[in-house]
C-alpha cells in the first residue's frame, strides 16, 4: 500500500475540506469536522490538533474516514504512491 505520509492537523483539515467537511467544534486538543451527506446523514470525524500526528492515529483516522469517503480517493492523500 505504501508508506504513510507525516501529516499535521492543518493538513488533515485541508484534506477533509476538499471532501466537503468543515470545522464544527474544538474541545481541547481535538477538532470535530462535520458534513451533511446528500441523504441527510451527518458525518463526523475527530482529528487531534497536533503538529505531527502519530502513525497509529493516522491509520485510525484513515479507517474512520473510509466510512464516508471512497478509499481510492483518500489513499493518495495519506500514503506515498510507490
N, C-alpha and C positions, 0 to 999 in steps of 0.2 A: 504494500500500500504506500510505502514511502515514509519519510521522517516527518515528524510533527514540526511545524513552524513555531518559533518562540513568538508569542502574542501578548500584547498588553490589553488592558480593559478598553482602552480607547480604540484599538484595532477591532476588538470584538463589537463594540458599538457601531463602528463604521460598517463592518461586515453585515451585521443584522439589520441595520438601517437600509441597506441595499435590498433586503428582502421584505421591507415594509414594517419592521419593528421600530418602535420609538421608546425613549426612556420614559418610564411610567413613574418610578419611585426609586428612592435610595434610602436605605437604612444602614447606618454604619458603613461597613466596607463592602456591601452588596448592592448591585444595581439591578432593578427589575425592568426588563424590556418586555413590551407587550404589543400585540397587533390583533386586529379582528379579522378572522378569515372570511372569505366570501359567503360561507354558510352561517355566519354569525358567531362562530366559536371564538372565544377569547383565548389566545395563545400567549403563554408567559414563559420567559427564560430568565434565569438568575445568573449574573456574572459578577465575580468578585472584582472589586476595584483595586487591583494590584498592578504594579509596574510591569511585572512579568508573571504570567500565570503558570503554575506547575503543570507538568505533562499529564499527570493523572487527572487533574481538573480539566485540562483541555479535552481529553478523551471523553470525560463525563459530559461536558457541555456539548461536544460534537454529537454524542448519542442522544442527548436530550433534544437537541435541535433537529435531529433527523426525524423526529416525530412530526414535525411541521414542514420541513424543507427537504426536498429531494437530495439524498446523499451525493449524487453525482454533481450537483450544483455546489454543494458545500465543501466537498473534499479538496478541490484545488486551493481553497482559502485557508484550510487547516494544515494541509500536508504539502511538502515539496514534491513536485512532479519529477519522477525519475525518467 
